[in-house]
Each structure stands twice: as C-alpha cells, then as structure tokens.
Amino acid sequence: MDCRQPTPVVENKPMATRRFARAAAKSCCFVKPVSGAYPPVPEPWTVASTAGGVTIPVKSDMRRSDLSKMPSGFSQLSFQRTEFSIPKTPLAPNLMPLHDRPRITHLDTVRGAAVMGILIINSLSFFFPFATLFDPSLPAGQSPLDWMAAVFGEIFVDQKFMGLFSLLFGASFLLFLERIQDRTASLLGLVAWRQLLLFCIGILHSLAWDGDILATYALCTPILLVMRRASTAALFVTGTLMYLMSPMMALLVAPEISVTAFHALDQPHPDWRQIEMLVLYLIVDGQVRALGMMLIGMGLYRSGWLRRPHQGKDLKKAFLLIPTGAAFSGLGLYWMLQQGDQGTARLLGNIPNTLGTPLVTLGFLILLMAWDRSDNSHWVRRLRALGRMALSNYLAQTLLCLTLAALIPESAFSRSGLWLLMILIWGMQLLASSAWL
C-alpha cells in the first residue's frame, strides 16, 4: 500500500473508526473521514494521536473548534503544525514501496570494503605476469618492502575479500527476493532479466580483462533460486560442502599441473594442454568457492545474524577468527615457498589458504559491521556510498588500471608501489561515490 495515497472511506461508526485509527497508526496511511463530516483543516496541519505516540498525517475535514464532534476512536487528538515525518511504527517491510524501504546500511559498508579489497589482488594481474598471482616471489628482485606487501596480500587479502563479496551477494540476493516476492507475479522473470543483464556485462568486461567475476556470479543464480526456500541449516551445510570442493579438486588436479602451466599464458608458444587444464581448474574452483560463500551468506541473512547489532562478544570472536584463519594461510604460504618453483606445490600450498579464508572473512565482516554501527563519520558514509555503487566502482577499477597499464611500462611498478596507486584509486572512488549519491 502506498502511504502517499488516501485510504478508502470507512463508515462513520465508533467501532469501525477506532479500528481504522489503530490501523492507520500502524500503517502510516492518510486518514480520510467520511466526506463532508467536518470542515477542512488548512495544510500543513496534521492530527496527532497520543495513543501509541504516533503522528498520523491527515487529510481531514475538521477544524480545531470541532474537536468535540470527534468520533470516539479519535477522542485523544490534538493539532500540530508539522511536516510529514516517518512514524515510530512504520509499514511492514513487505508492504512498503521498494524505494521507501530503509537500507541495511552496514551491508553497504561491508560491500564497499570488499570492492576496495578486491583491487589489491586484481591490480597484480593488470601490471604483472599471470604467474605473479600464485607466486609471491615474483617478480624477481623484490625489495623487503615488496616481500612484505606480497606476504600481507597472500595472508589477509587473497580470496578473503572475494569471499566477503560472495557472502554479500548471497545475502543481497535473498534480501532482493524478499522485497519483490509480494509485489510481482513474475519473480522468476525479473530475477532472470537482472542476472542476464549481469552476465552480459560480465562477458563484455571479460573481453577487456580476463579476471571478471560478474559472469561467474550470474551463473550461480539458478542454484541460489533453487535454494531460496531452504532452511538456514541446509544453506550452511550445502554452502560448506560446496566450498570444500575447492581444496578437494586441488588435491586431484595438482599432480597433473606443472609449473610451466602458470607461465604458459605469458609465453608466445604455450603448452595448450597445460593451459586448458589450469584454466578449467581455475574456472571451476572460482565457481564452487563463490557459490559456497553465497549460500553461507544466504544462511547468515536468513538466520538474522546479518541484521542484528553486534556486541562485544562478537568482536571477541572476530579477534579469534582472523588470527586463526591467517595462521592457516601463513602455513600454506610457508610450505609453498619451501617447495620452490613447482606447480604442484603452488596448488597444494593454496589449500590451507582456502580453508582459512572463511574464518578471516567472517572476522572482517564482524569488524566492519561493528564499525558501521558505532561510527557515522564522513569516512563511513563515503564507504557506504562506494558500496551502494559497487558494480560501477568495480568496472571503473578495471578501466583505470587498464588505462594506466597501457600508459606506464611494467618495469615502473613494484608490489609495494602498487599500494600508492591503489590508495589513489580508493580516494577517487570514495569521493566520487559520495558526491554522486
């Protein structure tokens, strides 16, 4: 029901009037007494009911001198000169217009942080050879600062912000379905159209850069639709099993992939059999990891965990989850470096990182949600704005990095030097997103 439209006229009976007054107080609808019952009140006068502490905007036909003629349901009314304001008891979420529903702002904050974090890893593929994504020792001749940047990225960034983005995609997908299911008969058609559009954008994006995730997310949608009515426990179990397929595949594929496969994409005459095997593994691996985190995100939303305020005990969990997950990633990185330049070691060494990623991701999620709820500074508002424009900012990062990579030679960059570039891009996007919204 649109709050901006008058409600139907009710019979001028005390009982019906009282019921109508209570319904109006709950739904914030305009109260329209029986036509001609009372002389008009000039705008912007409103009638305020003391019952429930709710101010009801009224288009009525009465004057202050006619309070004695009020029906029994309106016996406690007084006049106030005020502008329209949201009542203390708003419409039920499934009755509110889509554009009037309050946003879950902390999800925007987390999404903004995820978009910023994804750039840390994506930037490597823009300015360095493909193998750099899997080997922190590349490029050769790194400074100690470059090594610090590489180790930090492997432990706290690689897969983590992608996982965070996937969690939010699953939660946002379920939130979107809840908002439209009572307002359209063509739910599947609307979802199909949105995801087809996302898939097309992803395909076009992948033509410019081979690290696109939009098409991957769009391809996950059919399974999310199938699981939309699943219980919270079913979502968690299915998501966890789907996610664990990633390390299981690494165990199966690792013996068949040599280190040359990681360098083949950068060679003029590559071994296409090795490339096909590696690319197929990476595609399937990214798909199952993303889908698993999406289902877990749907479970977190359905359980209400993503919507409730987080207290001190949750922060304690975050400070336990992040070091535990980081320890897994660190052990895998150490083992991989000890094995040297081996393709098998690169895949097997990535398994602990994959297992530790959900722990670090959940820890980051708790910290970001707590930060959003405890701070409303201009930086938080700008981060929310960046999150609300996540798709535009994600595509803009590709455009900016491709442009800079074409203008600046590869030798001019280092792992640590890329951080200066990323900080510049982050600052531009924070300011631009805030100004746009």
SULLINVEN-V868110 format. One record per residue. N is the residue number from 1. RES is the residue in one letter. SS is DSSP state (hx for helix, st for strand, lp for the rest). Layout:
BEGIN
n=(N & N)
res=(RES & RES)
ss=(SS & SS)
END
This chain:
BEGIN
n=(1 & 2 & 3 & 4 & 5 & 6 & 7 & 8 & 9 & 10 & 11 & 12 & 13 & 14 & 15 & 16 & 17 & 18 & 19 & 20 & 21 & 22 & 23 & 24 & 25 & 26 & 27 & 28 & 29 & 30 & 31 & 32 & 33 & 34 & 35 & 36 & 37 & 38 & 39 & 40 & 41 & 42 & 43 & 44 & 45 & 46 & 47 & 48 & 49 & 50 & 51 & 52 & 53 & 54 & 55 & 56 & 57 & 58 & 59 & 60 & 61 & 62 & 63 & 64 & 65 & 66 & 67 & 68 & 69 & 70 & 71 & 72 & 73 & 74 & 75 & 76 & 77 & 78 & 79 & 80 & 81 & 82 & 83 & 84 & 85 & 86 & 87 & 88 & 89 & 90 & 91 & 92 & 93 & 94 & 95 & 96 & 97 & 98 & 99 & 100 & 101 & 102 & 103 & 104 & 105 & 106 & 107 & 108 & 109 & 110 & 111 & 112 & 113 & 114 & 115 & 116 & 117 & 118 & 119 & 120 & 121 & 122 & 123 & 124 & 125 & 126 & 127 & 128 & 129 & 130 & 131 & 132 & 133 & 134 & 135 & 136 & 137 & 138 & 139 & 140 & 141 & 142 & 143 & 144 & 145 & 146 & 147 & 148 & 149 & 150 & 151 & 152 & 153 & 154 & 155 & 156 & 157 & 158 & 159 & 160 & 161 & 162 & 163 & 164 & 165 & 166 & 167 & 168 & 169 & 170 & 171 & 172 & 173 & 174 & 175 & 176 & 177 & 178 & 179 & 180 & 181 & 182 & 183 & 184 & 185 & 186 & 187 & 188 & 189 & 190 & 191 & 192 & 193 & 194 & 195 & 196 & 197 & 198 & 199 & 200 & 201 & 202 & 203 & 204 & 205 & 206 & 207 & 208 & 209 & 210 & 211 & 212 & 213 & 214 & 215 & 216 & 217 & 218 & 219 & 220 & 221 & 222 & 223 & 224 & 225 & 226 & 227 & 228 & 229 & 230 & 231 & 232 & 233 & 234 & 235 & 236 & 237 & 238 & 239 & 240 & 241 & 242 & 243 & 244 & 245 & 246 & 247 & 248 & 249 & 250 & 251 & 252 & 253 & 254 & 255 & 256 & 257 & 258 & 259 & 260 & 261 & 262 & 263 & 264 & 265 & 266 & 267 & 268 & 269 & 270 & 271 & 272 & 273 & 274 & 275 & 276 & 277 & 278 & 279 & 280 & 281 & 282 & 283 & 284 & 285 & 286 & 287 & 288 & 289 & 290 & 291 & 292 & 293 & 294 & 295 & 296 & 297 & 298 & 299 & 300 & 301 & 302 & 303 & 304 & 305 & 306 & 307 & 308 & 309 & 310 & 311 & 312 & 313 & 314 & 315 & 316 & 317 & 318 & 319 & 320 & 321 & 322 & 323 & 324 & 325 & 326 & 327 & 328 & 329 & 330 & 331 & 332 & 333 & 334 & 335 & 336 & 337 & 338 & 339 & 340 & 341 & 342 & 343 & 344 & 345 & 346 & 347 & 348 & 349 & 350 & 351 & 352 & 353 & 354 & 355 & 356 & 357 & 358 & 359 & 360 & 361 & 362 & 363 & 364 & 365 & 366 & 367 & 368 & 369 & 370 & 371 & 372 & 373 & 374 & 375 & 376 & 377 & 378 & 379 & 380 & 381 & 382 & 383 & 384 & 385 & 386 & 387 & 388 & 389 & 390 & 391 & 392 & 393 & 394 & 395 & 396 & 397 & 398 & 399 & 400 & 401 & 402 & 403 & 404 & 405 & 406 & 407 & 408 & 409 & 410 & 411 & 412 & 413 & 414 & 415 & 416 & 417 & 418 & 419 & 420 & 421 & 422 & 423 & 424 & 425 & 426 & 427 & 428 & 429 & 430 & 431 & 432 & 433 & 434 & 435 & 436 & 437)
res=(M & D & C & R & Q & P & T & P & V & V & E & N & K & P & M & A & T & R & R & F & A & R & A & A & A & K & S & C & C & F & V & K & P & V & S & G & A & Y & P & P & V & P & E & P & W & T & V & A & S & T & A & G & G & V & T & I & P & V & K & S & D & M & R & R & S & D & L & S & K & M & P & S & G & F & S & Q & L & S & F & Q & R & T & E & F & S & I & P & K & T & P & L & A & P & N & L & M & P & L & H & D & R & P & R & I & T & H & L & D & T & V & R & G & A & A & V & M & G & I & L & I & I & N & S & L & S & F & F & F & P & F & A & T & L & F & D & P & S & L & P & A & G & Q & S & P & L & D & W & M & A & A & V & F & G & E & I & F & V & D & Q & K & F & M & G & L & F & S & L & L & F & G & A & S & F & L & L & F & L & E & R & I & Q & D & R & T & A & S & L & L & G & L & V & A & W & R & Q & L & L & L & F & C & I & G & I & L & H & S & L & A & W & D & G & D & I & L & A & T & Y & A & L & C & T & P & I & L & L & V & M & R & R & A & S & T & A & A & L & F & V & T & G & T & L & M & Y & L & M & S & P & M & M & A & L & L & V & A & P & E & I & S & V & T & A & F & H & A & L & D & Q & P & H & P & D & W & R & Q & I & E & M & L & V & L & Y & L & I & V & D & G & Q & V & R & A & L & G & M & M & L & I & G & M & G & L & Y & R & S & G & W & L & R & R & P & H & Q & G & K & D & L & K & K & A & F & L & L & I & P & T & G & A & A & F & S & G & L & G & L & Y & W & M & L & Q & Q & G & D & Q & G & T & A & R & L & L & G & N & I & P & N & T & L & G & T & P & L & V & T & L & G & F & L & I & L & L & M & A & W & D & R & S & D & N & S & H & W & V & R & R & L & R & A & L & G & R & M & A & L & S & N & Y & L & A & Q & T & L & L & C & L & T & L & A & A & L & I & P & E & S & A & F & S & R & S & G & L & W & L & L & M & I & L & I & W & G & M & Q & L & L & A & S & S & A & W & L)
ss=(lp & lp & lp & lp & lp & st & lp & lp & lp & lp & lp & lp & lp & hx & hx & hx & hx & hx & hx & hx & hx & hx & hx & hx & hx & hx & hx & lp & lp & st & st & lp & lp & lp & lp & lp & lp & lp & lp & lp & lp & lp & lp & lp & st & st & st & st & st & lp & hx & hx & hx & st & st & st & lp & st & lp & lp & lp & lp & lp & hx & hx & hx & hx & hx & hx & lp & lp & hx & hx & hx & lp & lp & st & st & st & st & st & lp & lp & lp & lp & lp & lp & lp & lp & lp & lp & lp & hx & hx & hx & lp & lp & hx & hx & hx & lp & lp & lp & lp & hx & hx & hx & hx & hx & hx & hx & hx & hx & hx & hx & hx & hx & hx & hx & hx & hx & hx & hx & hx & hx & hx & hx & lp & lp & hx & hx & hx & hx & lp & lp & lp & lp & lp & lp & lp & lp & lp & lp & hx & hx & hx & hx & hx & hx & hx & hx & hx & hx & hx & hx & hx & hx & lp & lp & hx & hx & hx & hx & hx & hx & hx & hx & hx & hx & hx & hx & hx & hx & hx & hx & hx & hx & hx & hx & hx & lp & lp & lp & lp & lp & lp & hx & hx & hx & hx & hx & hx & hx & hx & hx & hx & hx & hx & hx & hx & hx & hx & hx & hx & hx & hx & hx & hx & lp & lp & lp & lp & lp & hx & hx & hx & hx & hx & hx & hx & hx & hx & hx & hx & hx & hx & lp & lp & lp & lp & lp & hx & hx & hx & hx & hx & hx & hx & hx & hx & hx & hx & hx & hx & hx & hx & hx & hx & hx & hx & hx & hx & hx & hx & hx & hx & lp & lp & lp & hx & hx & hx & hx & hx & lp & lp & lp & lp & lp & lp & lp & hx & hx & hx & hx & hx & hx & hx & hx & hx & hx & hx & hx & hx & hx & hx & hx & hx & hx & hx & hx & hx & hx & hx & hx & hx & hx & hx & hx & hx & hx & hx & lp & lp & lp & lp & lp & lp & lp & lp & lp & hx & hx & hx & hx & hx & hx & hx & hx & hx & hx & hx & hx & hx & hx & hx & hx & hx & hx & hx & hx & hx & hx & hx & hx & hx & hx & hx & hx & lp & lp & lp & hx & hx & hx & hx & hx & hx & hx & hx & hx & hx & hx & hx & hx & hx & hx & hx & hx & hx & hx & hx & hx & hx & hx & hx & hx & hx & hx & hx & hx & hx & hx & hx & lp & lp & lp & hx & hx & hx & hx & hx & hx & hx & hx & hx & hx & hx & lp & hx & hx & hx & hx & hx & hx & hx & hx & hx & hx & hx & hx & hx & hx & hx & hx & hx & hx & lp & lp & hx & hx & hx & lp & lp & hx & hx & hx & hx & hx & hx & hx & hx & hx & hx & hx & hx & hx & hx & hx & hx & hx & hx & hx & hx & hx & hx & lp)
END
